[in-house]
Amino acid sequence: MHSLSRRLLISVAVPLALFFGVMMWVLDTGFRALSEGSLEKLLDSQMVALIAAAEPQDNGGYAPTPHGLDPRLATPRSGFYAQIRSLHHEWRSPSTAGLSSDFGPLLRPGERTLHYATFGLNRVAIESRAIQFQDDTVEPHGLTFSVAVSLTPYEEQLLRFRQEMSGWFAGLMALLLVALAALLRWALSPVRRMEREIQEVEEGRSASLGAGYPRELSGVAGNLNALLALERQRVARYRDTLGNLAHSLKTPLAVMRASLGGESAAGVIGGEIDKMNGIVEHQLKRAAASGGAVIGQAPVELAQVAAELRVALLRVYANKDLAIEVSVAEGSRFSGDRGDVTEALGNLLDNACKWCRSHVRLSAWTEEAVHVRQRLVITIEDDGPGIPPADRPRVLQRGERADETVPGHGLGLAMVRDTVELYGGRLELDESPLGGARFTLRLPGR
């Protein structure tokens, strides 16, 4: 039900099914009424023919003459049956031979009934009528004429009608639903196009939505394009302002350091200036990057960035017996700024090279089943001493270090964490199979 097309199709299919169900019930009721009417007319005509053919017999009863008898009444189990009864006599048509047939009780003159019974294995409709002839001295209490017709042909006809009607209505409904699905697909194609273009913008394959939308969606597309442009301007303005601020603070800090006199003052104030200078350096680096996830950026080939970092770090740590293993799945791309991913990977790889014994490994791949903001998975691990579980949350904080005896400002991992959070990703720290620490980054990618 999260699909608009499916919701619309179901909302149309349910009333359509109810409408067809009511129509089938109405048609079935009308057909049964017509069948019952034709059956009653047939019984009436047979009753008139039976009464007209009845003649007095030598035994005091009444029976139709052989030449006036309907051929179906003379054929056993033909489906047409007749009976003439009085208090003292009874005649049954030869068609009842071998059947256990009960036409019902005797009636008083003027009475007429229509009921249903079972003759053998077949249901029959029986019409009975009592008649008193004016000059009849043989049967002064009247005669009861009964005519029965088998319902099997009518039931078979009704069954065929229902089957054909159900088949036609089911086929018609399926045809209508297919037509509606095609119409909905055509009508909602601009919405699917907008969804596809928004995904392309989010993944960095396009900078804005296209034109040519219907009137109902053109305003939405225009507003989204305007919002994308404003977002790019905002990020650029944020980057410029942050860079200007950090650059403006850098010079006064340098003057303050040069103006310090006295070892005690230099020791106390110099330490604070070093912290402030580290913050300024961090903000300058952040200003050089995009300042966060910007929609519409071209994707970055991760394999190229990893290869460049590997070459650079092997030169930096040339005096160390170091092996940097890079395994990047083909087509892995980062949807964001190249400077951001370079800075994050550079900090983590530098940290791994600093603490490892001899082996550092970078792996990257994409997971299509997750959200686009965390689709690219990058792991950086080493065979160093690792980070104790108790210290893992702390080392990601600004200014915190696992080993205070090693030179540094404790800003590298915090910068990586900030970058990942700006892109809506996730940074995880655990133990590597190599024995050291393993950092896992989940970033936008495709």
N, C-alpha and C positions, 0 to 999 in steps of 0.2 A: 503493500500500500504506500510505500515511499515514492513510487513512480506516479507522476501526474497522468501519464497516458493510461496506465493500468487502472488508476482510480476512476478516470472518466469512462473507460470501457466497461468497468464493473457497474458503475452508476447507470449506464445505459442498458447493459445486459440484464440486470435484475428486473426493471420494469418491463423490458421486452419479453422476458420469460414469463412473467406474470400475465402480460397481455395475451401471449399465445396460449397459456394455460386456460385462461378464461374463454378465449375463442374456441378452443378445443372442447371445453365443457358445453358451451352453447351449441356448437354444431352437433356434438354427440347427443345432447338432449333433443334437438330438433329432429335428428335422424331417427332416434328411437320413437319419437312421437309419430313421425310419418310411417314407420314400420308398424306400430300398433294400430294406426288408423287403417292402413291397407289390410292388416290382418282381420280387423273387425269387419271391414267391407267384404272380405272373402268369406268369413263365417256367416255373415248375413245372406250373401248370395247362395251359399251352400244350404243354409237353413230354408230359404224360400224354395229352392229346388227340391229339397227333401220333403217339405210339406206338400208341394204340388204333386210330387210323384207318389205320395202315400195313398194306398188303396186298401179297402177292407179285405180281410182274408177269411177263409172258410173256418178257421179256428177261432174267429172272433177278434183277432188282433188286426194291426195295420202294418203294411210293409210296402215299399216301392215296387213297381213292376220291374221285371228284369231289363226291359228295353229302356226304361226311364232311369235306370241307376247309373250314376257317374262311374266311368271305368276305373277311376282311382279307388272308389269304394269297393270295387269287386276284386282288387289286387291286395293280397295279404301284405301287411306292414308297408303300405304305400305312403303313409303319412296323413291320409285322410280317413276319418272314421265317423260313423253315424250310429245312432240308436233311437228306436221308437219304443216307449214304454207306457204301460198303464198298470192298474192294480193287478190285472190278471194275465197280461201278456207282455212279451218283450221281443223286439227284433234288433239284431246287431248286424252291421255290415260285414261282409266276408273279409274286409281288410283287417279286422280285429282278431282274426284267427291266430291262435298261439300267443296272444298278449293278455296280460292281466290288466284289464281296463275297467275303471270305475268312473262312470259319467256323472255321478252325483245322485242326490235324492230326487224323488218325484216332486213336481211343482204343482201348485194350484193354478187353475186356469187364469191366464193373464200375467203370470209371473215370468220374469226373464232374468237370467244370470249369465255372468261371464267369469270364469275362474280358470285356474291352472292346476294341472295334475301331472302324474307320471305314468306313462304307459310303457312298461318294460324298463328300458334304459333311456327313453326319450321323454322330454317334457312336452306337454301339449297344452294348447289353449282350447277350452271347452265352452261353447255357447249352448245354453238350454232354454227352451221356451215351451210353456204349457198352453195348449189350445183345446177348446171345447167346440166341436162342430154342432151346429144348431139341430140338425135332424139325426144326430148320432144316438141311437138307442142301444148300441152295443157297448159303448164306453161312456156312460153318463157322467163319469167323474173327470173326463178329459184325458188327453194324451200329452206326454212330455217328449218333445223332440230335442235331440242333442246332436251337435256336430263338433268334432274335434279335429284340430290341425296341428301337425308336429311343428315345434318351434326350432328344430335343428337348422333348417335352411335360413331362418331369420337370424338366429344367433351366429351362424357362420358368416352371413352377410354383414352383420354388425361388427364382428371381429375383423373382417377384411377392411371394412370402412375405417375402423379405429387404427389398424396398422398402417393403412395408406395415409390416413390423416396425420398420424404421428410422424411418419417418415417425411411427408411433405413439409410439415411445420418445422421439424428438426432441421431438414435441409435448408429451408428458408431462413430460419434463425441463424444457422451457421453462416449462410451467405451474407446475411445482413451484418453479422458480427465481423466477418472478414472485411466487408466494405467499410464498416465503421472504423475498424482498426487501421485500414489504409487511409481513410480520411483524417483520423486523428494523427497518424504519423505525418501526413502531409501538413496538417494545420499546426502541429507542434514542432515542425522541423526548425523554425527560427529559434525556438527555445533550446533545442538540442545544439544548434549551432552556437548560441551564446554560451552554453555550458562548455562546449569544446574550446571556444576561444578564450574563455576565462581560465580554463585549465592550462592552455598554452601560455597565457600571460603569467600565471602563477609559476609555471615551470621555466620561465625565461625564454621561451621560444618565440614570443611576440611581445611588442611593447604596448599594444592597445587593441581594442576590439575593432572589428571591421565595420563597414557601412552597409546600407541596403536592408536594414531591418524594417519590419512592418511598423505602422504608426504606433501600435500599442507598445512596442519594444524599443523604438528608436530613441525615446526619451531616456529609458534606462541605460541603453548603450552609451548615449552621449554623456550622461551623468557619470557613468563608470570611467569613461575615458578622461573626463575632467578630473575625477578623483585620483586617477593614476598620475596625471600630470602634476597635480598639487602635491601628491606624495613624493614624487621625484624632486620637486622644488623644495619641499620641506626638508628632505634628507640632505640635499645639497647645501641649503642654508644652515642646517644644523652642523654639517661637517665644517663649513667655512667658519661659523661662529666659534665652534670648539677649537679649531686650529688657531684662530686669531687669539682666543683667550689664553690657550696654553703657550703660544709663542710670546704673548705679552708678559706672561709671568716668568718666562725663562730668563729674560735679561735682568729684571730686578733681583732675582735670586742669585744670579752670578755676581752682581754688584754687592749684594749683602755678604756673600762668601768672601769676596776680596777685601771687604771693609772690616772684617772681624779682626779683633786684636785680642791677644791674651789666650793662653792655651785653655784655661777653664771655660771661658766664654765660647771659644771656638769649639770645644768639645761638646758642650750642651747644645748651643744654637746650631752648630754645624751638623749635628745628627738630625735635628728637625729639618734643616735645609735639605739634607740628603733625602729625607722622606718626601718633602715637598717636590724636590727635583724628580724623584722617581714617579710621583703622581703626574707631574707635568709631562715627562717622557711617555708615560702610558697614554695620556690623553692625546698627545701629538700623534702617536701611532694609531690611536682610534680615529682621529680626525682624518688621517691618510686613507683610512678604509671607508666603507660606505656608511657606517653608522647603523647598520641593521639590515634586515631583509627588505629589499626593495623589489616590488613586483615589476616584472618586465626586463630584468637583467638577463643577459645571455649566459648560458651555462658554461662552466669552467671544466675543462678536461682534467680530471684528478690525476691521471697517470703522469701527465706532463709536470704538474706541480710537484708530485712526489719525487720524480726523477731529479728535478732541479734541486730540491732540498737534500736529497741523498748525496749528490755530488758536492754541494757546499759543505755539509757536515763532515763528510770524509776528509775534506781539506782542513777543516777546523780541528778535528781530532786525529790528525795524521800521526801524532806520536803515540796513539793508542791502538792496540791490536783489535780493530773494530770491524764487524760485519753488519751492514744494514740491508736487511731483506725487504724488498718491496713487492707486494702482490696485489695488484689492482685489477678487478674484473673489467673485461672489455666493455666500453660504453658507459662507465661510471662517470657521471657528471655532477658537479655541484651547482645548484641554482642559487647564485649569489655573487658577491664581489670576490674577485680573485685575491685581492689583498687580505680579506678576512680569513679565507681558508688557508692562505700561505702563512699568515701570522699564527693561526691556531696550530697548524701542523708543525710549523717551525719551532714553536715553544715546546710542544710535547716531544718532538724528536730530539731537540737539544737537551731537554730534561732527561730523556731516556739514555742518550749517549753519555751524559755526564755521570749517571749512576750505574750504568750497566757494567758487566764484566767484559763481554766481548760480542754480544749478540743483541741486535735491535730488529724488530719486525713491524712493518706497516702493512696492513691488509685493508681492502676496501671492496665493497659490493653494494648492490641495491636490493631492496625488498619491496616488491610491487604491492604486496598485500597491506602495507601500512599506509598511514597518512603521508601525503607528499612532503610535509615539513620534517619528517623523520625517516624518509625513504633511503637516504644514503647512509651506510654504516661504515665507519672507519675505526679500526683498532690499532693502537700503538702499544707495544709491549717490549719488555727487556728482560734480561736474565740477572738483574741486579738484586740488591737486598730486599726490594719491595717496600711497601708502606704498610705499617700495622693497621688493622681495621679500626682501632680507636682513633688514629690520626687522619684517616681518610677524609672525613668531613671538614677537618680543620685546615688541611693543606690547600683546599680550594678557596679559602677566604683570603682577602687581600692582606698582604703583609705577613702572612703566616708561612713558616717553613718547617719541614719535617726535621731537618738537622740545622740548628742555629749556628753551628760552627762552620758551616760552608758559606762562603760569600754569596750574597744575593739580596734582592729586595722582597722576594716572596710575591711578585706581581704576575709572573708568567702564567701560572695555572689559573689565577683569578681572571686574567685577560681572556684565556681560553673559555672559561665558564661564561663570562659576559658575552663573548661572541656567539656561543652556542645558544644562550638564552635570547639574544636579540633576534635570532633566526627561528625561534620557536622550537629548537631542537632539545636534545638531552645529552648530558655528560655523565658517564658512569665510571667508577673506579673500583677495580677489584684485583684479584691475584691472577697473574699470567701463568699458563702452563710452562713457560720458560723459567719460572721461579721468581720473577720480579713483579713489577706493577703492570697493570693493563688498563689503559684508558680507552673507553669506547665512546665515540661521538656519533650521534644521530642527527643528521642535518638534511636540509632540503636537497633533493636530487632527483635524477631520472636516468 
